[in-house]
């Protein structure tokens, strides 16, 4: 068990978190920016489409997290970030 993370995507093999994640860290002062919010809407739609496809093919659902940069720290887990910023 464990997790894998790249610049934008993360997945985990732990039972508590059986999903694929699209992670978007942003400067905390840009979270309400019009362009960031438009990209968030597009990402949420992409995750919904990808989750639907995955469900029909036995895959994991996708979740999108828009995370303020100052909320990311070594002692924060993906599960904790998902609980705080997963909507």
Z-matrix of the N, CA and C atoms (Angstrom, degrees):
N
C 1 1.452
C 2 1.520 1 109.49
N 3 1.304 2 115.79 1 162.20
C 4 1.449 3 121.10 2 -179.26
C 5 1.506 4 110.40 3 153.77
N 6 1.319 5 116.92 4 -165.96
C 7 1.454 6 119.71 5 179.73
C 8 1.505 7 110.45 6 -142.49
N 9 1.310 8 113.98 7 161.56
C 10 1.452 9 122.91 8 -179.19
C 11 1.520 10 107.02 9 -129.08
N 12 1.315 11 117.07 10 141.72
C 13 1.460 12 119.71 11 -179.98
C 14 1.530 13 109.69 12 -142.03
N 15 1.300 14 115.59 13 140.83
C 16 1.464 15 121.34 14 172.37
C 17 1.518 16 106.94 15 -125.58
N 18 1.283 17 117.82 16 -165.51
C 19 1.451 18 120.95 17 -176.39
C 20 1.524 19 112.20 18 -56.77
N 21 1.321 20 117.39 19 -40.84
C 22 1.456 21 119.30 20 -172.93
C 23 1.517 22 114.80 21 -125.52
N 24 1.307 23 117.64 22 -19.57
C 25 1.452 24 119.89 23 -173.90
C 26 1.521 25 110.87 24 -121.58
N 27 1.314 26 116.30 25 148.00
C 28 1.459 27 121.00 26 175.92
C 29 1.509 28 108.24 27 -143.80
N 30 1.293 29 115.59 28 150.62
C 31 1.454 30 120.92 29 173.58
C 32 1.509 31 107.62 30 -140.69
N 33 1.292 32 116.05 31 161.22
C 34 1.452 33 120.51 32 179.75
C 35 1.509 34 109.91 33 -138.55
N 36 1.306 35 115.60 34 152.39
C 37 1.454 36 120.53 35 177.57
C 38 1.526 37 111.07 36 -109.15
N 39 1.307 38 117.45 37 8.89
C 40 1.453 39 120.09 38 178.20
C 41 1.525 40 109.45 39 -81.30
N 42 1.334 41 118.10 40 143.95
C 43 1.463 42 120.40 41 -177.03
C 44 1.526 43 113.92 42 -60.31
N 45 1.334 44 117.64 43 -31.01
C 46 1.462 45 120.38 44 -176.97
C 47 1.523 46 111.62 45 -68.44
N 48 1.296 47 117.36 46 -19.03
C 49 1.449 48 120.67 47 -172.85
C 50 1.525 49 110.36 48 -136.08
N 51 1.303 50 117.66 49 66.39
C 52 1.466 51 119.82 50 -176.82
C 53 1.525 52 110.25 51 -90.05
N 54 1.327 53 115.94 52 65.98
C 55 1.456 54 122.31 53 179.95
C 56 1.517 55 109.09 54 -145.87
N 57 1.313 56 114.89 55 164.28
C 58 1.460 57 122.40 56 171.34
C 59 1.525 58 106.67 57 -102.58
N 60 1.303 59 116.85 58 143.79
C 61 1.458 60 120.90 59 -175.27
C 62 1.522 61 111.38 60 -122.19
N 63 1.316 62 115.19 61 139.42
C 64 1.455 63 122.24 62 166.32
C 65 1.531 64 104.60 63 -105.11
N 66 1.310 65 115.98 64 114.49
C 67 1.459 66 121.67 65 -176.66
C 68 1.517 67 109.32 66 -105.08
N 69 1.329 68 115.72 67 132.09
C 70 1.463 69 119.52 68 177.88
C 71 1.522 70 109.63 69 -129.43
N 72 1.333 71 116.64 70 93.01
C 73 1.456 72 119.15 71 174.57
C 74 1.525 73 109.44 72 -75.20
N 75 1.309 74 116.32 73 136.58
C 76 1.469 75 122.47 74 177.88
C 77 1.523 76 108.99 75 -137.56
N 78 1.309 77 115.56 76 153.14
C 79 1.461 78 120.02 77 173.09
C 80 1.526 79 108.01 78 -56.57
N 81 1.304 80 116.51 79 135.69
C 82 1.471 81 119.68 80 -174.99
C 83 1.528 82 112.69 81 -58.72
N 84 1.323 83 117.41 82 -26.97
C 85 1.470 84 119.68 83 178.97
C 86 1.530 85 112.83 84 -81.33
N 87 1.341 86 117.35 85 -0.13
C 88 1.470 87 121.19 86 179.04
C 89 1.529 88 112.83 87 -111.35
N 90 1.319 89 117.89 88 -1.17
C 91 1.467 90 121.79 89 -175.03
C 92 1.530 91 111.96 90 -57.88
N 93 1.317 92 118.46 91 -35.48
C 94 1.472 93 121.92 92 -178.98
C 95 1.530 94 113.00 93 -96.31
N 96 1.327 95 117.33 94 7.80
C 97 1.457 96 122.44 95 179.14
C 98 1.534 97 110.11 96 -62.31
N 99 1.319 98 116.40 97 139.72
C 100 1.468 99 122.34 98 -176.91
C 101 1.535 100 112.36 99 -57.29
N 102 1.320 101 117.25 100 -42.54
C 103 1.475 102 120.72 101 179.99
C 104 1.526 103 110.59 102 -67.98
N 105 1.325 104 117.05 103 -42.04
C 106 1.467 105 121.38 104 178.52
C 107 1.523 106 109.80 105 -61.50
N 108 1.324 107 117.51 106 -43.26
C 109 1.464 108 120.84 107 179.91
C 110 1.534 109 111.87 108 -66.64
N 111 1.331 110 117.03 109 -35.13
C 112 1.471 111 120.28 110 176.38
C 113 1.522 112 110.50 111 -67.03
N 114 1.323 113 116.83 112 -40.78
C 115 1.464 114 120.64 113 176.78
C 116 1.523 115 110.69 114 -65.75
N 117 1.325 116 116.47 115 -35.71
C 118 1.466 117 120.62 116 177.47
C 119 1.526 118 110.21 117 -61.46
N 120 1.313 119 116.96 118 -45.36
C 121 1.472 120 120.75 119 178.91
C 122 1.521 121 110.91 120 -60.12
N 123 1.332 122 116.92 121 -43.44
C 124 1.462 123 121.04 122 178.45
C 125 1.524 124 110.92 123 -63.80
N 126 1.322 125 116.84 124 -41.32
C 127 1.466 126 121.13 125 179.84
C 128 1.529 127 110.93 126 -66.47
N 129 1.323 128 117.01 127 -40.26
C 130 1.467 129 120.11 128 178.01
C 131 1.526 130 111.04 129 -63.00
N 132 1.327 131 116.66 130 -40.38
C 133 1.461 132 120.01 131 177.60
C 134 1.524 133 110.68 132 -66.45
N 135 1.325 134 116.83 133 -41.71
C 136 1.460 135 120.87 134 178.05
C 137 1.529 136 110.17 135 -59.68
N 138 1.334 137 116.76 136 -45.47
C 139 1.464 138 120.61 137 179.55
C 140 1.528 139 111.22 138 -63.30
N 141 1.325 140 117.39 139 -38.74
C 142 1.467 141 120.39 140 177.51
C 143 1.529 142 110.08 141 -63.21
N 144 1.329 143 117.18 142 -44.98
C 145 1.466 144 120.99 143 178.66
C 146 1.527 145 110.99 144 -64.44
N 147 1.318 146 117.21 145 -44.55
C 148 1.466 147 121.31 146 -179.87
C 149 1.528 148 111.09 147 -65.35
N 150 1.326 149 116.95 148 -37.54
C 151 1.469 150 120.80 149 178.51
C 152 1.520 151 110.57 150 -66.34
N 153 1.311 152 116.97 151 -40.84
C 154 1.465 153 120.65 152 177.85
C 155 1.526 154 109.94 153 -61.74
N 156 1.323 155 116.34 154 -46.32
C 157 1.468 156 120.52 155 178.12
C 158 1.528 157 110.67 156 -61.35
N 159 1.308 158 116.75 157 -45.36
C 160 1.465 159 121.18 158 -179.37
C 161 1.525 160 111.28 159 -61.60
N 162 1.325 161 116.37 160 -39.75
C 163 1.466 162 120.26 161 -179.20
C 164 1.526 163 111.54 162 -62.73
N 165 1.318 164 116.57 163 -33.68
C 166 1.463 165 119.41 164 -179.39
C 167 1.530 166 112.25 165 -81.64
N 168 1.332 167 117.06 166 -9.14
C 169 1.460 168 121.17 167 -178.26
C 170 1.528 169 112.53 168 -125.07
N 171 1.312 170 117.12 169 18.49
C 172 1.460 171 120.98 170 176.21
C 173 1.518 172 115.28 171 74.50
N 174 1.315 173 117.36 172 21.21
C 175 1.462 174 120.69 173 -179.30
C 176 1.518 175 112.72 174 -95.86
N 177 1.307 176 114.58 175 -178.79
C 178 1.465 177 121.72 176 -179.89
C 179 1.526 178 110.36 177 -88.31
N 180 1.329 179 117.15 178 151.92
C 181 1.468 180 120.14 179 174.79
C 182 1.532 181 110.26 180 -72.90
N 183 1.331 182 114.92 181 158.72
C 184 1.455 183 122.61 182 177.60
C 185 1.517 184 109.73 183 -104.96
N 186 1.334 185 116.08 184 143.03
C 187 1.461 186 122.55 185 175.43
C 188 1.525 187 108.61 186 -130.37
N 189 1.312 188 115.50 187 144.72
C 190 1.461 189 122.31 188 179.92
C 191 1.517 190 109.47 189 -110.82
N 192 1.326 191 116.41 190 134.64
C 193 1.461 192 121.31 191 176.67
C 194 1.524 193 109.42 192 -128.12
N 195 1.309 194 116.91 193 121.51
C 196 1.466 195 123.18 194 170.15
C 197 1.525 196 105.72 195 -97.43
N 198 1.327 197 116.14 196 113.95
C 199 1.467 198 120.78 197 -169.51
C 200 1.523 199 110.08 198 -119.54
N 201 1.336 200 117.73 199 123.55
C 202 1.461 201 120.03 200 174.07
C 203 1.537 202 110.06 201 -62.19
N 204 1.305 203 116.98 202 139.34
C 205 1.463 204 120.70 203 -175.37
C 206 1.530 205 112.67 204 -56.80
N 207 1.306 206 116.54 205 -34.73
C 208 1.461 207 119.00 206 -176.42
C 209 1.530 208 113.36 207 -80.39
N 210 1.335 209 117.21 208 2.11
C 211 1.470 210 121.38 209 175.00
C 212 1.526 211 111.00 210 -96.19
N 213 1.323 212 116.88 211 -4.41
C 214 1.464 213 121.18 212 -177.47
C 215 1.524 214 108.56 213 -96.69
N 216 1.318 215 115.21 214 124.81
C 217 1.463 216 120.86 215 179.62
C 218 1.525 217 108.82 216 -151.65
N 219 1.319 218 115.97 217 160.61
C 220 1.463 219 121.08 218 -178.64
C 221 1.520 220 112.98 219 -58.55
N 222 1.308 221 117.75 220 -30.41
C 223 1.462 222 120.45 221 -176.50
C 224 1.523 223 112.95 222 -90.04
N 225 1.347 224 118.76 223 7.17
C 226 1.462 225 122.16 224 177.12
C 227 1.523 226 109.09 225 -102.89
N 228 1.306 227 115.48 226 133.79
C 229 1.463 228 120.31 227 -179.55
C 230 1.521 229 110.42 228 -95.05
N 231 1.318 230 115.81 229 164.76
C 232 1.453 231 120.96 230 174.85
C 233 1.530 232 109.79 231 -61.86
N 234 1.311 233 116.98 232 -39.58
C 235 1.461 234 120.77 233 177.69
C 236 1.519 235 111.07 234 -60.85
N 237 1.324 236 117.18 235 -43.22
C 238 1.462 237 121.25 236 178.43
C 239 1.517 238 112.46 237 -65.57
N 240 1.328 239 116.78 238 -42.90
C 241 1.462 240 120.32 239 177.72
C 242 1.532 241 110.73 240 -64.08
N 243 1.319 242 117.14 241 -39.86
C 244 1.471 243 121.02 242 178.47
C 245 1.523 244 110.46 243 -63.66
N 246 1.311 245 117.06 244 -39.02
C 247 1.468 246 120.26 245 178.94
C 248 1.528 247 110.71 246 -66.31
N 249 1.318 248 117.04 247 -37.10
C 250 1.470 249 121.03 248 -178.02
C 251 1.513 250 114.20 249 -80.44
N 252 1.333 251 117.13 250 -38.29
C 253 1.455 252 120.65 251 -170.06
C 254 1.528 253 114.30 252 -121.30
N 255 1.322 254 117.02 253 6.83
C 256 1.459 255 120.72 254 -175.92
C 257 1.503 256 115.21 255 -83.51
N 258 1.287 257 118.61 256 -3.75
C 259 1.458 258 121.70 257 175.76
C 260 1.486 259 115.82 258 73.81
